[in-house]
Amino acid sequence: MGSARVIIVGAGVIAAAQAYAFAARGAEVTIVSASPSGTPSFGWVNANTKLPACWGDLHLRGLDAHEDWMRRIPGASWFHQTGSIELIADDADLAGVALKVRRHHARDYQAEMLTRQQIAELEPDLDVSRIVGGCWFAREGWTDVPAMCDQLIQAAVALGARFHPHETVTGFDKTGVVTINESHERTIHHADHVVLAAGNGVRALAATLGRDYPLLEPVAPLASPASPARGPHSPTVGLLCTTAPTLARVAHVIRGEGISIRPDRGRGVVFTDHPTGGSWDRNDPHIWSLPQLFHARAQRLFPKLRDTCVETVGIANRVLTDDGLTIADWLDASRRLYAVTTHSGVTLAPYLANAVADEVLGGVRAPELAPFALSRFTAGHARTESSAAH
Ligand SMILES: Cc1cc2nc3c(=O)[nH]c(=O)nc-3n(C[C@H](O)[C@H](O)[C@H](O)COP(=O)(O)OP(=O)(O)OC[C@H]3O[C@@H](n4cnc5c(N)ncnc54)[C@H](O)[C@@H]3O)c2cc1C
């Protein structure tokens, strides 16, 4: 595919994966990012109950691509394919979950019902008296997101990419992007194509071109007279808590009522209210009581978690488009600027990177990307209901 010059804007999971995919195809890659890493994430890799079906299909492809890259990239270790378990607390929910399992089978997605006894064997420290059964997704797991970003950027650099962390893109030049670094030095990087993989930053970058990019606006970090709290609750805001080391063993991604828990890279665990369910006001001081509430929920399932405390709390803005689904499309008619923004980005990053690199370098758009063009936001275009957080 030749040596096109490509600038990737961002250093989160989407950008890191794009950088690797372009570099692996022989492009001359420059990565420019305001910060050296991306947003914190629960990192559950899954293709579980994602609607509409075309978006569920992207998730399956994302899972396939993680498996493929883990085999192919030397030293790749970010994806912990532990399987995930959805806990069922009430007999009344059993039939609904069994129906979901049959639907997964129909799309060739591995899922099976588990008895309480089977769960006790898989998770010896879980208090199974609180559940009636569960559901098992063998191909799922969790990603160490900072490791994934580091490893993919390093793999891109090993293939010749240049990485400029701490450079913020402020606008576009006819032949590239204009950046400013921490010493306020201005640089122009030249390229044939620019891939905007800057998460919520894409909205502001598109605005410099006079484009209204359909991303939900994250709530301002701090309320002030100039920037009042937007309350009550924002679907973009999610909380992630990491505990200090614990003797509680959590072996899988566990999803229970109001809480999701997974192992962490150390000897602690990570929990969140739900990877796609939280909706909080980051300007409300009560937000700081939520980690204790989540810890209490986690302890009800894993009583041994009483031996630990919440060590870090991340308040993160989800990247949510106006309809909750992925955008992967050209921003301009001359096909120089391409934008990729998505929720579920940890799951989708490797697939999107392969598909976008093929489209930008080879001119061929993958048919499964057809529903994820920007044109769906133009007046008169039918909207699709999604299962992403709202
Ligand atoms: C609480 C929470 C839980 C989640 N759980 C899951 C999950 O379980 N599974 C899953 O698949 N997904 C999950 N997600 C979603 C997933 O984390 C995101 O989709 C993904 O992190 C988005 O990555 P990104 O690279 O697009 O953006 P980000 O990670 O936000 O990175 C944006 C990058 O762009 C840079 N940037 C921004 N503006 C500029 C600029 N002007 N110039 C240069 N650089 C710029 C930033 O510095 C940063 O490096 C979760 C998200 C949250 C918040």
The ligand as an SDF file (V2000), in Angstrom:
LIG
                    3D

 53 58  0  0  0  0  0  0  0  0999 V2000
  -16.1810    4.4430   32.9700 C   0  0  0  0  0  0  0  0  0  0  0  0
  -15.9370    3.8570   31.6140 C   0  0  0  0  0  0  0  0  0  0  0  0
  -16.0190    2.4820   31.4420 C   0  0  0  0  0  0  0  0  0  0  0  0
  -15.8150    1.9460   30.1690 C   0  0  0  0  0  0  0  0  0  0  0  0
  -15.8590    0.5850   30.0280 N   0  0  0  0  0  0  0  0  0  0  0  0
  -15.6070    0.0410   28.8130 C   0  0  0  0  0  0  0  0  0  0  0  0
  -15.5650   -1.3650   28.6710 C   0  0  0  0  0  0  0  0  0  0  0  0
  -15.7360   -2.0960   29.6380 O   0  0  0  0  0  0  0  0  0  0  0  0
  -15.2930   -1.8710   27.4260 N   0  0  0  0  0  0  0  0  0  0  0  0
  -15.0760   -1.0750   26.3310 C   0  0  0  0  0  0  0  0  0  0  0  0
  -14.8330   -1.6000   25.2390 O   0  0  0  0  0  0  0  0  0  0  0  0
  -15.1130    0.2640   26.4440 N   0  0  0  0  0  0  0  0  0  0  0  0
  -15.3730    0.8390   27.6510 C   0  0  0  0  0  0  0  0  0  0  0  0
  -15.3940    2.1900   27.7970 N   0  0  0  0  0  0  0  0  0  0  0  0
  -15.2340    3.0150   26.6030 C   0  0  0  0  0  0  0  0  0  0  0  0
  -13.7960    3.1320   26.1750 C   0  0  0  0  0  0  0  0  0  0  0  0
  -12.9850    3.2930   27.3030 O   0  0  0  0  0  0  0  0  0  0  0  0
  -13.6770    4.3260   25.2300 C   0  0  0  0  0  0  0  0  0  0  0  0
  -14.4940    4.0890   24.1040 O   0  0  0  0  0  0  0  0  0  0  0  0
  -12.2480    4.5320   24.7890 C   0  0  0  0  0  0  0  0  0  0  0  0
  -11.3890    4.6830   25.9070 O   0  0  0  0  0  0  0  0  0  0  0  0
  -12.1550    5.7610   23.9200 C   0  0  0  0  0  0  0  0  0  0  0  0
  -10.8220    5.8490   23.4940 O   0  0  0  0  0  0  0  0  0  0  0  0
  -10.3060    7.0210   22.5730 P   0  0  0  0  0  0  0  0  0  0  0  0
   -8.9260    6.6430   22.1940 O   0  0  0  0  0  0  0  0  0  0  0  0
  -11.2980    7.2960   21.4980 O   0  0  0  0  0  0  0  0  0  0  0  0
  -10.3300    8.3280   23.4930 O   0  0  0  0  0  0  0  0  0  0  0  0
   -9.4450    8.7160   24.7510 P   0  0  0  0  0  0  0  0  0  0  0  0
   -8.9760    7.5130   25.4860 O   0  0  0  0  0  0  0  0  0  0  0  0
  -10.2440    9.7290   25.4920 O   0  0  0  0  0  0  0  0  0  0  0  0
   -8.1540    9.3900   24.1370 O   0  0  0  0  0  0  0  0  0  0  0  0
   -8.1960   10.6310   23.5020 C   0  0  0  0  0  0  0  0  0  0  0  0
   -6.7720   11.0300   23.2000 C   0  0  0  0  0  0  0  0  0  0  0  0
   -6.7910   12.1720   22.3550 O   0  0  0  0  0  0  0  0  0  0  0  0
   -5.9090   13.1350   22.8660 C   0  0  0  0  0  0  0  0  0  0  0  0
   -6.3910   14.4540   22.4030 N   0  0  0  0  0  0  0  0  0  0  0  0
   -7.5840   15.0300   22.6130 C   0  0  0  0  0  0  0  0  0  0  0  0
   -7.6590   16.2220   21.9960 N   0  0  0  0  0  0  0  0  0  0  0  0
   -6.4540   16.3900   21.3710 C   0  0  0  0  0  0  0  0  0  0  0  0
   -5.8900   17.4340   20.5680 C   0  0  0  0  0  0  0  0  0  0  0  0
   -6.5610   18.5490   20.2550 N   0  0  0  0  0  0  0  0  0  0  0  0
   -4.6200   17.2680   20.1150 N   0  0  0  0  0  0  0  0  0  0  0  0
   -3.9060   16.1530   20.3950 C   0  0  0  0  0  0  0  0  0  0  0  0
   -4.3990   15.1400   21.1610 N   0  0  0  0  0  0  0  0  0  0  0  0
   -5.6570   15.2720   21.6190 C   0  0  0  0  0  0  0  0  0  0  0  0
   -5.9470   12.9360   24.3680 C   0  0  0  0  0  0  0  0  0  0  0  0
   -4.7920   13.4790   24.9810 O   0  0  0  0  0  0  0  0  0  0  0  0
   -5.9840   11.4120   24.4480 C   0  0  0  0  0  0  0  0  0  0  0  0
   -4.6940   10.8740   24.3330 O   0  0  0  0  0  0  0  0  0  0  0  0
  -15.5620    2.7780   29.0550 C   0  0  0  0  0  0  0  0  0  0  0  0
  -15.4470    4.1640   29.2400 C   0  0  0  0  0  0  0  0  0  0  0  0
  -15.6280    4.6960   30.5090 C   0  0  0  0  0  0  0  0  0  0  0  0
  -15.4920    6.1770   30.6780 C   0  0  0  0  0  0  0  0  0  0  0  0
  1  2  1  0
  2  3  1  0
  2 52  2  0
  3  4  2  0
  4  5  1  0
  4 50  1  0
  5  6  2  0
  6  7  1  0
  6 13  1  0
  7  8  2  0
  7  9  1  0
  9 10  1  0
 10 11  2  0
 10 12  1  0
 12 13  2  0
 13 14  1  0
 14 15  1  0
 14 50  1  0
 15 16  1  0
 16 17  1  0
 16 18  1  0
 18 19  1  0
 18 20  1  0
 20 21  1  0
 20 22  1  0
 22 23  1  0
 23 24  1  0
 24 25  2  0
 24 26  1  0
 24 27  1  0
 27 28  1  0
 28 29  2  0
 28 30  1  0
 28 31  1  0
 31 32  1  0
 32 33  1  0
 33 34  1  0
 33 48  1  0
 34 35  1  0
 35 36  1  0
 35 46  1  0
 36 37  1  0
 36 45  1  0
 37 38  2  0
 38 39  1  0
 39 40  1  0
 39 45  2  0
 40 41  1  0
 40 42  2  0
 42 43  1  0
 43 44  2  0
 44 45  1  0
 46 47  1  0
 46 48  1  0
 48 49  1  0
 50 51  2  0
 51 52  1  0
 52 53  1  0
M  END
$$$$
